[in-house]
Amino acid sequence: MKKLVLTMLFGLIALAGYSQLRWDAQFGMNFSNMTKLDESKALPGFKLGIGMDYAFTDSWSFQSGLMFASKGFKVKEDGWKATQRPIYLDIPLLAAYKFNITNDIKFVIDAGPYLSIGLGGKYKDDDNDDGKVFDKEGSDWKRFDLGLQYGVGLELADRYLINLTGQNGFISPSDAVNEDGDKVSPKNMTFTIGVGYIF
């Protein structure tokens, strides 16, 4: 038992000595939509925030952060237009694997769950109907979302980031009806191209 405790203790000391915490600022352009809505179209938006990278080894790290992101969708049909543009605070919880392409360039693959909290946003249509997305008198969307995030990217000279990210939500923010009149539960879907600066 003592040997096991000592082995675990030395392992934790070695891990703590090697581990490295790093921060970065990120900005990106995204395209969001909803699943199961045939008439919906992708809506351009933004993502910005602070990222964290906690390295366990040269290859493996844990990534998280606080990201403000606009999501939603638009509908354009028979000359009629409408948009839903919610704003979320995203908290990714990702495992990342990195390997060197050259001495100054690393390729990064990451994946894991994300949590989202709805902060605000508006909807608007051509019928002069508008309101707040997360309001009972508006679209009455659920404020909480949970889903899967995945991506690939590059780290350049340990200073700059370029990444492509996808998100697929698991929770439907609101029920809807499709073109056949059937009730469906659409979910958030977002793809982002971003850049970042490592502090």
TORKEDREN-347963 format. One record per residue: residue in one letter; x, y, z of N, C-alpha, C in turn. Coordinates in Angstrom, 1 decimal, padded with zeros to 4 digits. Layout:
<semars>
+-------+--------+--------+--------+--------+--------+--------+--------+--------+--------+
| zakol |   n_xx |   n_yy |   n_zz |  ca_xx |  ca_yy |  ca_zz |   c_xx |   c_yy |   c_zz |
+-------+--------+--------+--------+--------+--------+--------+--------+--------+--------+
|     A |      X |      Y |      Z |      X |      Y |      Z |      X |      Y |      Z |
...
+-------+--------+--------+--------+--------+--------+--------+--------+--------+--------+
</semars>
This chain:
<semars>
+-------+--------+--------+--------+--------+--------+--------+--------+--------+--------+
| zakol |   n_xx |   n_yy |   n_zz |  ca_xx |  ca_yy |  ca_zz |   c_xx |   c_yy |   c_zz |
+-------+--------+--------+--------+--------+--------+--------+--------+--------+--------+
|     M |  000.8 | -001.2 |  000.0 |  000.0 |  000.0 |  000.0 |  000.9 |  001.3 |  000.0 |
|     K |  001.9 |  001.3 |  000.9 |  002.8 |  002.4 |  000.9 |  003.5 |  002.6 | -000.4 |
|     K |  003.9 |  001.5 | -001.1 |  004.6 |  001.6 | -002.4 |  003.6 |  002.2 | -003.4 |
|     L |  002.4 |  001.9 | -003.4 |  001.4 |  002.4 | -004.3 |  001.2 |  003.9 | -004.1 |
|     V |  001.1 |  004.3 | -002.8 |  000.9 |  005.7 | -002.4 |  002.1 |  006.5 | -002.9 |
|     L |  003.3 |  006.0 | -002.6 |  004.5 |  006.7 | -003.0 |  004.7 |  006.8 | -004.5 |
|     T |  004.3 |  005.7 | -005.2 |  004.4 |  005.8 | -006.7 |  003.4 |  006.8 | -007.2 |
|     M |  002.2 |  006.9 | -006.7 |  001.2 |  007.9 | -007.2 |  001.7 |  009.3 | -006.8 |
|     L |  002.3 |  009.4 | -005.6 |  002.8 |  010.8 | -005.2 |  003.9 |  011.2 | -006.1 |
|     F |  004.8 |  010.4 | -006.4 |  005.9 |  010.8 | -007.3 |  005.4 |  011.0 | -008.7 |
|     G |  004.4 |  010.3 | -009.1 |  003.8 |  010.5 | -010.4 |  003.1 |  011.9 | -010.5 |
|     L |  002.4 |  012.2 | -009.5 |  001.8 |  013.5 | -009.4 |  002.8 |  014.7 | -009.4 |
|     I |  003.9 |  014.5 | -008.6 |  004.9 |  015.5 | -008.6 |  005.5 |  015.7 | -010.0 |
|     A |  005.8 |  014.6 | -010.6 |  006.4 |  014.7 | -012.0 |  005.5 |  015.3 | -012.9 |
|     L |  004.2 |  015.0 | -012.8 |  003.2 |  015.6 | -013.7 |  003.0 |  017.1 | -013.5 |
|     A |  003.0 |  017.4 | -012.2 |  002.8 |  018.9 | -011.9 |  004.0 |  019.7 | -012.3 |
|     G |  005.2 |  019.0 | -012.2 |  006.4 |  019.7 | -012.6 |  006.5 |  019.9 | -014.1 |
|     Y |  005.8 |  019.0 | -014.9 |  005.9 |  019.1 | -016.3 |  004.8 |  020.0 | -016.9 |
|     S |  003.6 |  020.0 | -016.2 |  002.4 |  020.6 | -016.7 |  002.6 |  022.1 | -016.9 |
|     Q |  001.9 |  022.6 | -017.9 |  002.1 |  024.0 | -018.3 |  000.8 |  024.6 | -018.6 |
|     L |  000.4 |  025.7 | -018.0 | -000.8 |  026.4 | -018.3 | -000.5 |  027.6 | -019.2 |
|     R | -001.4 |  027.8 | -020.2 | -001.2 |  028.8 | -021.2 | -002.5 |  029.4 | -021.6 |
|     W | -002.5 |  030.7 | -021.9 | -003.8 |  031.5 | -022.2 | -003.6 |  032.0 | -023.6 |
|     D | -004.8 |  032.2 | -024.3 | -004.8 |  032.8 | -025.6 | -006.1 |  033.6 | -025.8 |
|     A | -006.0 |  034.5 | -026.8 | -007.2 |  035.3 | -027.2 | -007.6 |  034.8 | -028.6 |
|     Q | -008.9 |  034.5 | -028.8 | -009.4 |  034.0 | -030.0 | -010.5 |  034.8 | -030.6 |
|     F | -010.5 |  034.8 | -032.0 | -011.6 |  035.5 | -032.7 | -011.9 |  034.7 | -033.9 |
|     G | -013.2 |  034.6 | -034.3 | -013.5 |  033.8 | -035.5 | -014.8 |  034.2 | -036.1 |
|     M | -015.0 |  033.7 | -037.3 | -016.3 |  033.8 | -038.0 | -017.0 |  032.5 | -038.1 |
|     N | -018.2 |  032.4 | -037.7 | -018.9 |  031.1 | -037.8 | -020.1 |  031.1 | -038.7 |
|     F | -020.6 |  030.0 | -039.0 | -021.8 |  029.7 | -039.8 | -022.7 |  028.8 | -039.0 |
|     S | -023.8 |  029.2 | -038.6 | -024.7 |  028.4 | -037.7 | -026.0 |  028.1 | -038.4 |
|     N | -026.6 |  027.0 | -037.9 | -027.9 |  026.5 | -038.5 | -028.6 |  025.7 | -037.5 |
|     M | -029.7 |  025.1 | -037.8 | -030.5 |  024.2 | -037.0 | -030.7 |  022.9 | -037.7 |
|     T | -030.5 |  021.8 | -037.0 | -030.8 |  020.5 | -037.6 | -032.3 |  020.3 | -037.7 |
|     K | -032.8 |  019.4 | -038.6 | -034.2 |  019.0 | -038.8 | -035.1 |  020.1 | -039.3 |
|     L | -034.6 |  021.3 | -039.7 | -035.4 |  022.3 | -040.2 | -035.0 |  022.5 | -041.7 |
|     D | -035.8 |  021.9 | -042.6 | -035.4 |  021.8 | -044.0 | -035.4 |  023.2 | -044.6 |
|     E | -036.2 |  024.2 | -044.1 | -036.3 |  025.5 | -044.7 | -035.2 |  026.5 | -044.2 |
|     S | -034.5 |  026.1 | -043.2 | -033.5 |  027.0 | -042.5 | -032.2 |  027.0 | -043.3 |
|     K | -031.6 |  028.2 | -043.3 | -030.3 |  028.5 | -043.9 | -029.3 |  028.9 | -042.9 |
|     A | -028.0 |  028.7 | -043.3 | -026.9 |  029.1 | -042.4 | -026.9 |  030.6 | -042.2 |
|     L | -026.6 |  031.0 | -041.0 | -026.5 |  032.4 | -040.6 | -025.0 |  032.7 | -040.2 |
|     P | -024.4 |  033.7 | -040.8 | -023.0 |  034.1 | -040.4 | -023.0 |  034.8 | -039.1 |
|     G | -022.0 |  034.6 | -038.3 | -021.9 |  035.2 | -037.0 | -020.4 |  035.3 | -036.6 |
|     F | -020.2 |  035.4 | -035.2 | -018.9 |  035.6 | -034.7 | -018.7 |  034.7 | -033.5 |
|     K | -017.4 |  034.6 | -033.1 | -017.0 |  034.0 | -031.9 | -015.8 |  034.7 | -031.4 |
|     L | -015.7 |  035.0 | -030.1 | -014.5 |  035.6 | -029.5 | -014.5 |  035.3 | -028.1 |
|     G | -013.2 |  035.3 | -027.5 | -013.1 |  035.0 | -026.1 | -011.7 |  034.6 | -025.7 |
|     I | -011.5 |  034.1 | -024.5 | -010.2 |  033.7 | -024.0 | -010.2 |  032.2 | -023.9 |
|     G | -009.1 |  031.6 | -024.4 | -008.9 |  030.2 | -024.3 | -007.8 |  029.8 | -023.3 |
|     M | -007.9 |  028.5 | -022.8 | -006.9 |  028.0 | -021.9 | -006.4 |  026.7 | -022.4 |
|     D | -005.1 |  026.5 | -022.3 | -004.5 |  025.2 | -022.7 | -003.6 |  024.7 | -021.5 |
|     Y | -003.9 |  023.6 | -021.0 | -003.1 |  023.0 | -019.9 | -002.4 |  021.7 | -020.4 |
|     A | -001.1 |  021.8 | -020.6 | -000.4 |  020.7 | -021.2 |  000.0 |  019.7 | -020.1 |
|     F | -000.2 |  018.4 | -020.4 |  000.2 |  017.3 | -019.5 |  001.5 |  016.7 | -020.0 |
|     T |  001.6 |  016.6 | -021.4 |  002.8 |  016.1 | -022.0 |  003.1 |  017.0 | -023.3 |
|     D |  004.1 |  016.7 | -024.0 |  004.3 |  017.4 | -025.3 |  003.2 |  017.2 | -026.3 |
|     S |  002.4 |  016.1 | -026.1 |  001.4 |  015.8 | -027.1 |  000.0 |  016.0 | -026.6 |
|     W | -000.3 |  015.8 | -025.3 | -001.6 |  015.9 | -024.8 | -001.9 |  017.1 | -023.9 |
|     S | -003.0 |  017.7 | -024.0 | -003.4 |  018.8 | -023.2 | -004.9 |  018.9 | -023.0 |
|     F | -005.3 |  019.6 | -022.0 | -006.7 |  019.9 | -021.7 | -007.0 |  021.4 | -022.1 |
|     Q | -008.0 |  021.6 | -022.9 | -008.4 |  022.9 | -023.4 | -009.7 |  023.4 | -023.0 |
|     S | -009.9 |  024.6 | -022.6 | -011.2 |  025.2 | -022.2 | -011.1 |  026.7 | -022.5 |
|     G | -012.1 |  027.4 | -021.9 | -012.1 |  028.8 | -022.1 | -013.5 |  029.4 | -021.9 |
|     L | -013.7 |  030.6 | -022.2 | -014.9 |  031.3 | -022.2 | -015.1 |  032.0 | -023.6 |
|     M | -016.1 |  031.6 | -024.4 | -016.2 |  032.1 | -025.7 | -017.6 |  032.6 | -025.9 |
|     F | -017.7 |  033.9 | -026.4 | -019.0 |  034.5 | -026.7 | -019.2 |  034.2 | -028.2 |
|     A | -020.4 |  033.6 | -028.5 | -020.7 |  033.2 | -029.9 | -022.1 |  033.5 | -030.3 |
|     S | -022.3 |  034.1 | -031.5 | -023.6 |  034.3 | -032.0 | -023.9 |  033.0 | -032.9 |
|     K | -025.2 |  032.5 | -032.7 | -025.6 |  031.3 | -033.4 | -026.9 |  031.6 | -034.1 |
|     G | -027.7 |  030.6 | -034.3 | -029.0 |  030.7 | -034.9 | -029.2 |  030.3 | -036.3 |
|     F | -030.1 |  030.9 | -037.0 | -030.4 |  030.5 | -038.4 | -031.3 |  031.6 | -039.1 |
|     K | -031.4 |  031.4 | -040.4 | -032.3 |  032.3 | -041.1 | -033.2 |  031.5 | -042.0 |
|     V | -034.4 |  032.1 | -042.3 | -035.3 |  031.5 | -043.3 | -035.6 |  032.5 | -044.4 |
|     K | -035.5 |  032.0 | -045.6 | -035.8 |  032.9 | -046.7 | -036.6 |  032.0 | -047.7 |
|     E | -037.9 |  032.3 | -047.8 | -038.8 |  031.5 | -048.6 | -039.9 |  032.3 | -049.2 |
|     D | -040.1 |  032.2 | -050.5 | -041.1 |  033.0 | -051.2 | -041.1 |  034.5 | -050.9 |
|     G | -039.9 |  035.0 | -050.8 | -039.8 |  036.5 | -050.6 | -039.9 |  036.9 | -049.1 |
|     W | -040.2 |  035.9 | -048.2 | -040.3 |  036.2 | -046.8 | -039.0 |  035.8 | -046.1 |
|     K | -038.6 |  036.7 | -045.1 | -037.3 |  036.4 | -044.4 | -037.5 |  036.5 | -042.9 |
|     A | -036.8 |  035.7 | -042.2 | -036.8 |  035.8 | -040.7 | -035.4 |  035.3 | -040.2 |
|     T | -035.0 |  035.8 | -039.1 | -033.7 |  035.4 | -038.5 | -033.9 |  035.2 | -037.0 |
|     Q | -033.2 |  034.2 | -036.5 | -033.1 |  034.0 | -035.0 | -031.6 |  034.1 | -034.7 |
|     R | -031.2 |  035.0 | -033.9 | -029.8 |  035.2 | -033.6 | -029.5 |  035.2 | -032.1 |
|     P | -029.4 |  034.1 | -031.5 | -029.1 |  034.0 | -030.0 | -027.6 |  034.2 | -029.8 |
|     I | -027.3 |  034.8 | -028.7 | -025.9 |  034.9 | -028.2 | -025.6 |  034.0 | -027.0 |
|     Y | -024.6 |  033.2 | -027.1 | -024.3 |  032.2 | -026.1 | -022.9 |  032.5 | -025.5 |
|     L | -022.7 |  032.0 | -024.3 | -021.4 |  031.9 | -023.7 | -021.1 |  030.4 | -023.7 |
|     D | -020.1 |  030.0 | -024.5 | -019.7 |  028.7 | -024.7 | -018.5 |  028.3 | -023.7 |
|     I | -018.5 |  027.2 | -023.1 | -017.4 |  026.7 | -022.3 | -017.0 |  025.3 | -022.8 |
|     P | -016.0 |  025.2 | -023.6 | -015.6 |  023.9 | -024.1 | -014.7 |  023.2 | -023.1 |
|     L | -014.8 |  021.8 | -023.1 | -014.0 |  021.0 | -022.2 | -013.4 |  019.9 | -023.1 |
|     L | -012.2 |  020.2 | -023.7 | -011.7 |  019.4 | -024.8 | -010.4 |  018.7 | -024.4 |
|     A | -010.2 |  017.5 | -025.0 | -008.9 |  016.8 | -025.0 | -008.2 |  017.1 | -026.3 |
|     A | -007.0 |  017.6 | -026.2 | -006.3 |  017.9 | -027.5 | -005.0 |  017.1 | -027.6 |
|     Y | -004.8 |  016.7 | -028.9 | -003.6 |  015.9 | -029.2 | -002.8 |  016.8 | -030.3 |
|     K | -001.5 |  016.9 | -030.0 | -000.6 |  017.8 | -030.9 |  000.6 |  017.0 | -031.4 |
|     F |  001.0 |  017.3 | -032.6 |  002.2 |  016.7 | -033.1 |  002.9 |  017.7 | -034.0 |
|     N |  004.2 |  017.7 | -034.1 |  005.0 |  018.6 | -034.9 |  004.9 |  018.3 | -036.4 |
|     I |  004.7 |  019.3 | -037.2 |  004.9 |  019.2 | -038.6 |  006.3 |  019.7 | -039.0 |
|     T |  006.6 |  020.8 | -038.4 |  008.0 |  021.3 | -038.5 |  008.4 |  021.8 | -037.1 |
|     N |  009.6 |  022.3 | -036.9 |  010.0 |  022.8 | -035.6 |  009.1 |  023.9 | -035.1 |
|     D |  008.5 |  024.7 | -036.0 |  007.7 |  025.9 | -035.6 |  006.2 |  025.7 | -035.8 |
|     I |  005.8 |  024.5 | -036.3 |  004.4 |  024.3 | -036.6 |  003.9 |  023.0 | -036.0 |
|     K |  002.8 |  023.1 | -035.2 |  002.2 |  022.0 | -034.6 |  000.7 |  021.8 | -035.2 |
|     F |  000.4 |  020.5 | -035.5 | -001.0 |  020.2 | -035.9 | -001.7 |  019.8 | -034.6 |
|     V | -003.0 |  020.3 | -034.5 | -003.8 |  020.0 | -033.3 | -005.1 |  019.4 | -033.6 |
|     I | -005.5 |  018.3 | -032.9 | -006.8 |  017.7 | -033.0 | -007.4 |  017.7 | -031.7 |
|     D | -008.6 |  018.3 | -031.6 | -009.3 |  018.3 | -030.2 | -010.8 |  017.9 | -030.3 |
|     A | -011.3 |  017.4 | -029.2 | -012.7 |  017.0 | -029.2 | -013.1 |  016.9 | -027.7 |
|     G | -014.4 |  017.1 | -027.5 | -015.0 |  016.9 | -026.2 | -016.3 |  017.6 | -026.1 |
|     P | -016.9 |  017.6 | -024.9 | -018.2 |  018.3 | -024.7 | -018.1 |  019.8 | -024.6 |
|     Y | -019.1 |  020.5 | -024.8 | -019.2 |  021.9 | -024.5 | -020.5 |  022.2 | -023.8 |
|     L | -020.5 |  023.3 | -023.0 | -021.6 |  023.8 | -022.3 | -021.9 |  025.2 | -022.8 |
|     S | -023.2 |  025.5 | -023.0 | -023.6 |  026.9 | -023.5 | -024.6 |  027.5 | -022.6 |
|     I | -024.5 |  028.8 | -022.3 | -025.5 |  029.5 | -021.6 | -026.0 |  030.7 | -022.5 |
|     G | -027.3 |  030.7 | -022.7 | -027.9 |  031.8 | -023.5 | -027.8 |  033.1 | -022.8 |
|     L | -027.2 |  034.1 | -023.4 | -027.1 |  035.4 | -022.8 | -028.1 |  036.4 | -023.3 |
|     G | -028.5 |  036.3 | -024.5 | -029.4 |  037.2 | -025.2 | -029.6 |  036.9 | -026.6 |
|     G | -030.0 |  037.9 | -027.4 | -030.2 |  037.8 | -028.8 | -031.6 |  038.1 | -029.2 |
|     K | -031.8 |  038.3 | -030.5 | -033.1 |  038.8 | -031.0 | -033.6 |  038.0 | -032.2 |
|     Y | -034.9 |  037.9 | -032.5 | -035.4 |  037.4 | -033.7 | -036.2 |  038.5 | -034.4 |
|     K | -036.2 |  038.4 | -035.7 | -036.9 |  039.4 | -036.5 | -037.4 |  038.8 | -037.8 |
|     D | -038.6 |  039.2 | -038.3 | -039.1 |  038.8 | -039.6 | -039.7 |  039.9 | -040.4 |
|     D | -040.1 |  039.6 | -041.6 | -040.7 |  040.6 | -042.5 | -042.1 |  041.1 | -042.1 |
|     D | -042.7 |  040.4 | -041.1 | -044.0 |  040.8 | -040.6 | -043.9 |  041.8 | -039.5 |
|     N | -042.8 |  042.4 | -039.4 | -042.5 |  043.4 | -038.4 | -042.7 |  042.8 | -037.0 |
|     D | -042.4 |  041.6 | -036.9 | -042.5 |  040.9 | -035.6 | -041.1 |  040.7 | -035.1 |
|     D | -040.7 |  041.2 | -033.9 | -039.4 |  041.0 | -033.4 | -039.5 |  040.9 | -031.9 |
|     G | -038.4 |  040.4 | -031.3 | -038.4 |  040.2 | -029.9 | -037.1 |  039.5 | -029.4 |
|     K | -037.1 |  039.1 | -028.2 | -035.9 |  038.5 | -027.6 | -036.0 |  037.0 | -027.7 |
|     V | -034.8 |  036.4 | -027.9 | -034.8 |  034.9 | -028.1 | -035.1 |  034.2 | -026.9 |
|     F | -034.5 |  034.5 | -025.7 | -034.6 |  033.8 | -024.5 | -035.6 |  034.4 | -023.5 |
|     D | -036.7 |  034.9 | -024.1 | -037.8 |  035.6 | -023.3 | -039.1 |  034.8 | -023.5 |
|     K | -039.9 |  034.7 | -022.5 | -041.2 |  034.0 | -022.6 | -042.1 |  034.7 | -023.6 |
|     E | -042.0 |  036.0 | -023.7 | -042.8 |  036.7 | -024.6 | -042.2 |  036.8 | -026.0 |
|     G | -041.0 |  036.2 | -026.1 | -040.3 |  036.2 | -027.4 | -040.3 |  034.8 | -028.0 |
|     S | -039.1 |  034.3 | -028.4 | -039.0 |  033.0 | -028.9 | -039.1 |  031.9 | -027.9 |
|     D | -038.8 |  032.3 | -026.6 | -038.9 |  031.4 | -025.5 | -038.0 |  030.2 | -025.6 |
|     W | -036.7 |  030.4 | -026.1 | -035.7 |  029.4 | -026.2 | -035.2 |  029.0 | -024.8 |
|     K | -034.8 |  027.7 | -024.7 | -034.1 |  027.3 | -023.5 | -032.7 |  027.9 | -023.4 |
|     R | -032.3 |  028.4 | -022.2 | -031.0 |  029.1 | -022.1 | -029.8 |  028.1 | -022.1 |
|     F | -030.0 |  026.9 | -021.7 | -028.9 |  025.9 | -021.5 | -028.8 |  025.0 | -022.7 |
|     D | -027.5 |  024.8 | -023.2 | -027.3 |  023.9 | -024.3 | -026.1 |  023.0 | -023.9 |
|     L | -026.0 |  021.8 | -024.4 | -024.9 |  020.9 | -024.2 | -024.7 |  020.2 | -025.5 |
|     G | -023.4 |  020.0 | -025.9 | -023.2 |  019.3 | -027.1 | -021.7 |  018.8 | -027.3 |
|     L | -021.4 |  018.4 | -028.5 | -020.1 |  017.9 | -028.8 | -019.3 |  019.0 | -029.7 |
|     Q | -018.1 |  019.3 | -029.3 | -017.2 |  020.1 | -030.1 | -016.0 |  019.4 | -030.6 |
|     Y | -015.6 |  019.6 | -031.8 | -014.5 |  018.9 | -032.4 | -013.8 |  019.9 | -033.3 |
|     G | -012.5 |  019.7 | -033.6 | -011.8 |  020.6 | -034.5 | -010.4 |  020.2 | -034.8 |
|     V | -009.8 |  020.9 | -035.7 | -008.4 |  020.8 | -036.1 | -007.8 |  022.1 | -036.2 |
|     G | -006.5 |  022.2 | -036.1 | -005.9 |  023.5 | -036.2 | -004.4 |  023.5 | -036.2 |
|     L | -003.8 |  024.7 | -036.2 | -002.3 |  024.8 | -036.3 | -001.9 |  025.8 | -035.2 |
|     E | -000.7 |  025.4 | -034.6 | -000.1 |  026.4 | -033.7 |  001.2 |  026.8 | -034.4 |
|     L |  001.4 |  028.1 | -034.6 |  002.5 |  028.6 | -035.3 |  003.5 |  029.3 | -034.4 |
|     A |  004.7 |  028.8 | -034.3 |  005.8 |  029.4 | -033.5 |  005.4 |  029.6 | -032.1 |
|     D |  004.6 |  028.8 | -031.5 |  004.1 |  028.9 | -030.2 |  003.5 |  030.3 | -029.9 |
|     R |  003.0 |  030.9 | -030.9 |  002.4 |  032.3 | -030.7 |  001.1 |  032.5 | -031.4 |
|     Y |  000.8 |  031.8 | -032.5 | -000.4 |  032.1 | -033.2 | -001.2 |  030.8 | -033.4 |
|     L | -002.5 |  030.9 | -033.5 | -003.4 |  029.8 | -033.7 | -004.3 |  030.0 | -035.0 |
|     I | -004.5 |  028.9 | -035.7 | -005.5 |  028.9 | -036.7 | -006.3 |  027.6 | -036.5 |
|     N | -007.7 |  027.7 | -036.5 | -008.4 |  026.5 | -036.2 | -009.8 |  026.5 | -036.9 |
|     L | -010.2 |  025.3 | -037.2 | -011.5 |  025.0 | -037.7 | -012.3 |  024.2 | -036.7 |
|     T | -013.5 |  024.6 | -036.3 | -014.2 |  024.0 | -035.2 | -015.7 |  023.7 | -035.6 |
|     G | -016.2 |  022.6 | -035.2 | -017.6 |  022.3 | -035.4 | -018.2 |  022.0 | -034.0 |
|     Q | -019.5 |  022.3 | -034.0 | -020.3 |  022.0 | -032.8 | -021.7 |  021.4 | -033.2 |
|     N | -022.1 |  020.4 | -032.5 | -023.4 |  019.8 | -032.6 | -024.1 |  019.7 | -031.3 |
|     G | -025.2 |  020.4 | -031.1 | -025.9 |  020.4 | -029.9 | -026.7 |  019.1 | -029.6 |
|     F | -026.9 |  018.8 | -028.4 | -027.7 |  017.6 | -028.0 | -029.1 |  018.0 | -027.5 |
|     I | -029.3 |  019.3 | -027.1 | -030.5 |  019.8 | -026.5 | -031.2 |  020.7 | -027.4 |
|     S | -032.5 |  020.4 | -027.7 | -033.3 |  021.3 | -028.6 | -033.7 |  022.6 | -027.8 |
|     P | -033.4 |  023.8 | -028.3 | -033.8 |  025.0 | -027.6 | -035.3 |  025.3 | -027.7 |
|     S | -035.9 |  024.7 | -028.8 | -037.3 |  025.0 | -029.0 | -037.9 |  024.0 | -030.0 |
|     D | -039.1 |  023.6 | -029.8 | -039.8 |  022.7 | -030.7 | -040.2 |  023.5 | -031.9 |
|     A | -040.4 |  022.8 | -033.0 | -040.8 |  023.4 | -034.3 | -041.6 |  022.4 | -035.1 |
|     V | -042.1 |  022.9 | -036.3 | -042.8 |  022.1 | -037.2 | -042.1 |  022.1 | -038.5 |
|     N | -041.9 |  021.0 | -039.2 | -041.2 |  020.9 | -040.5 | -042.2 |  021.1 | -041.6 |
|     E | -041.7 |  021.0 | -042.8 | -042.5 |  021.3 | -044.0 | -043.7 |  020.3 | -044.1 |
|     D | -043.6 |  019.1 | -043.6 | -044.7 |  018.2 | -043.6 | -045.7 |  018.3 | -042.5 |
|     G | -045.4 |  019.3 | -041.6 | -046.3 |  019.6 | -040.5 | -046.1 |  018.7 | -039.3 |
|     D | -044.9 |  017.9 | -039.3 | -044.6 |  017.1 | -038.2 | -043.8 |  017.9 | -037.1 |
|     K | -044.0 |  017.6 | -035.9 | -043.3 |  018.3 | -034.8 | -041.9 |  017.7 | -034.7 |
|     V | -040.9 |  018.6 | -034.7 | -039.5 |  018.2 | -034.6 | -038.8 |  019.0 | -033.5 |
|     S | -037.6 |  018.5 | -033.1 | -036.8 |  019.1 | -032.1 | -035.5 |  019.5 | -032.7 |
|     P | -035.4 |  020.6 | -033.3 | -034.1 |  021.0 | -033.9 | -033.0 |  021.4 | -032.9 |
|     K | -031.8 |  021.2 | -033.3 | -030.6 |  021.5 | -032.4 | -029.6 |  022.4 | -033.1 |
|     N | -028.9 |  023.1 | -032.3 | -027.8 |  024.0 | -032.8 | -026.7 |  023.2 | -033.5 |
|     M | -026.2 |  023.8 | -034.6 | -025.1 |  023.3 | -035.4 | -024.3 |  024.5 | -035.8 |
|     T | -023.0 |  024.5 | -035.5 | -022.1 |  025.6 | -035.9 | -020.8 |  025.2 | -036.4 |
|     F | -020.3 |  025.9 | -037.4 | -018.9 |  025.7 | -037.9 | -018.2 |  027.0 | -037.8 |
|     T | -016.9 |  027.0 | -037.3 | -016.2 |  028.2 | -037.1 | -014.8 |  028.1 | -037.7 |
|     I | -014.3 |  029.2 | -038.3 | -012.9 |  029.4 | -038.7 | -012.4 |  030.5 | -037.8 |
|     G | -011.3 |  030.2 | -037.1 | -010.8 |  031.2 | -036.2 | -009.3 |  031.4 | -036.1 |
|     V | -008.9 |  032.5 | -035.5 | -007.5 |  032.7 | -035.3 | -007.3 |  033.1 | -033.9 |
|     G | -006.1 |  033.0 | -033.4 | -005.8 |  033.4 | -032.0 | -004.4 |  033.8 | -031.8 |
|     Y | -004.2 |  034.4 | -030.6 | -002.8 |  034.9 | -030.2 | -002.5 |  034.3 | -028.9 |
|     I | -001.4 |  033.6 | -028.7 | -001.0 |  032.9 | -027.5 | -000.2 |  033.9 | -026.6 |
|     F | -000.6 |  034.1 | -025.4 |  000.1 |  035.0 | -024.5 |  001.4 |  034.4 | -024.0 |
+-------+--------+--------+--------+--------+--------+--------+--------+--------+--------+
</semars>
